[in-house]
Amino acid sequence: MIRVLVADDEPLITAGIRTVLASAPDIEVVAEAGDGRTAVERAVSHRADVALLDIVMPVLDGLGAVDELRRRAPAVRCVLLTAFGAESHVLRALEYGAAGFVLKNCEPGELIRAVRAAHQGDAFLSPQVTRLLLGTIGAERVGRRQEAAGRLARLTAREREVLGLVAEGLSNAQIARRLHMTEMTIKTYVSRVLAKLDCANRVQAALLSRDAGPHP
C-alpha cells in the first residue's frame, strides 16, 4: 500500500481527496493536516510514502513543508496541489525537490496517477501545469542556456539520450522499450544522470535539458 498524507486548510477539499484516493486499491490515506507544520510532523510520525500538500496553507506553506521534509524525511515524496497563476511557486518547489504538481480541479484519475508516479520515483506534472511552467521558463531561458549546456556536457552520449527521453515525459519502462534495454538498466542511467547534474528529481533534470536546448 502507498501511504499518503493529505494536507489542505480547506476540510472539504481534504475530504474530496480522501474519497478519490480511497477508490484506488493500492493507496491508503494515513494522515491529514490543515497546515504545513502539522503536515511535516504527521508525515514523519505516520511514515508516509507520499505527501499531498496544498501550496497555500497557514503556519507553514506547502513550499516550506517540502523543504523541511527534504531535510527531515527525504524518502517522503511530495506532490503539490496548485492552482492557475502559481507558476512562480511551482518553480520554487522544483528547486526544493517536489516530485509532482496537480491542479485542484484535475480529474480524479490524474490525482491517483500523480501519487503512484511519485511513489515509484517518477515525476508528475498536470498537462496544464506543464504548459504554464514551460511558458514561464521560456522567458528566462536565454540567460540560463549556457549554464545548463555546461552541466549537460558532463554526460556521456547515452546519458544524454536517456535524459532527452526523460524530458519527453517517458517513464523508465517506456525508455527501456524505446532503447531496447532493461528497466533496471534505465533506472541506473537515470540515477547517474541525476547525480551528475546535481538534480533532485526527474522534473529538475527535464527542465535543465530544456534550458540547454537541442543536444545530441
N, C-alpha and C positions, 0 to 999 in steps of 0.2 A: 504493500500500500504506500502511496505517496502522501506523506504527512504535510498538511498545509495549514499555515496561519493566515487569517484574513484580517486586515486592518483598514478600517474606514470609520470616520467620525459620524457617518450617517447610518443609523441602525437598519433602515430599510434597504440600503444598498448591501450592507453586510448580509442581511437575511437572504436577499436575492442571490448573492454569490454562493452562499452556502447551499441553497436549493439547487443551483446549477451544478455545482461540484458533486453534490450527493447523487446525481444521476450517473456519474462515472464510477464503475465498479472498482477501479484501481486508485481512487482518490478519497482521502479522509480529512475533513477539517478538524484539526485537533485543538485549535485555539482561535479566539477572536480578540481584537483590541480596538479601542476607539481613539488612540493617539499613538504617535511614533515611539515614545519611550516605553509604553506598555507593550507595544508590538515587539520591540527588541527583547525585552525580558521574557515574554511568553514564547517567542520563537526559540530562545535558548533553553528555557526550562522544559518546554514540550518537545524538544528535539525535532523541530520542523525541518522538512526537506526543502520546502518552497514557502516563501513569504510573499503573499499578495498584498501590496502596500499602496494605499492612496497617496498621491504626491502631496496633497494639501491636507494636513492634519495638525491638531493642536499639540502643544508641549514640544514635540519633535516631529518635523515633517518627514515625508517619505524619503527624501534625499538624505536627510540626516540619519534616518534609520538604516538605509542601505550602507552608508559609510560606517556606521557603528557595527552593523552586523559583519561587515567585511573584516573588521578587526577582531571582534569577539567570537564570531561563529562563521568563518569563511566557507564552511560546507553548505550553509543555507543559501539557496538560490533565490534571488529577489526579482519579482516581476512587479512593475509599477502600473497602477491604474491611472490613466491620464485623460485629458480632455483636449479638444481643439484649442489652439492658442498657447500650448505649453511646450513649444519646441525648445526653448532655452532650458527648461527643466530636463527635457529628455537628453540634451547634450551633456549637461552636468552629471546626470545619473549614469550615463555611459562611462564617464571618467571615473565614477565611483565603483563601476563594475556590475551594474544591473544586468540581469540576464534577459529581460524582455519588457515589452510595453504593450498594453492593450487599452483600447478606448472603453470608457464606461458603458457606452451604448453598443458594444460589439455583440455579435451573435453568440449564444451560449457555447456552441461548439468551439468557437475561437478561444474562449477563455480556458476550456479544457485542454485544447491543443497547446496553449501557452504554458500551462502548468506541466504537462507531460514533457514538452521540449526542454524547459528549464531543468527538470529533474534528470533528464538524460544528458545534460551538459551542453545542449544546444541553445541558441538564442532565438527569440521570437519577437517579431515586430508586427503589429497590425499593419495591413497594407496602407491604411490611411496615415498611420504614424510614419511609415517609411517615406511616403510622398512628402509629408510636411518636413521631415528631418532632412531629406536629401535637398530639398529646396533651400533650407537654411544653410546647410553646409556648402551648397554651391556658391553662395555669396561670399564665403570666406576661403574658398578652395585655392585661389591663386597664391595667396601668401603661405599656404601650407604644403603646396605641391612638392617643393624642393626638399623639405624636411622629411616628408613621407617617402619620397623616392629614395632618399638616402637610407632610411630604415629598411626598405624592401630590398636594397642591394645586399643585405646580409643573407638573403635566402638563396638556396640553390634553385636551379631551373624547375625541378619537380615540386619544391616547396612553393614556388610562385604559382605553379599550375594549380596546386591544391588551394592556395589562397584565393585564386581567381574564382574557383568554383564555390568556395565558402562565401565570397562576396556576392555570388549569384543567388545565395539563399539555400543552397543544396545542403542536405543533411549528410552525415558521414556515410550512411548506407547508399545514398544516391551518388555521392562522389566515388565510392568504391565501385559501383556498377559502371559509372562513366569511364573510369580509368582501369577497369578490369583488375582490381586489387581487392584484398580482403578488407572488411570494415575495420578490423583491428589495426591493419597497416595504416589506413587513413587516419584513424584516431591518433596513432603515433605521430604521423606527419603534422596533424593539426596542433597537437601539443607542442611539437618542436617549433612550429611557426609562431604560436602564441608566445613561447619563451623568447625566441629571437627578436620578436618585435616588441617585447615588453607590453603585451596586451593582456588584459584581464579575462577577456572572453572573445567569442567569435564576432560579436557585433563590433567591438572596437577594431578587430583585425579587418573586417569588411569595410568599415569606414576609412581606415588607413589606406586600404587598397584603392578605394575610390578617390581619395585625396591625391594619391600618386598618379592617377590617370592610367591610360593603357600601358601594359607592360607585358613582356614576352612570357 
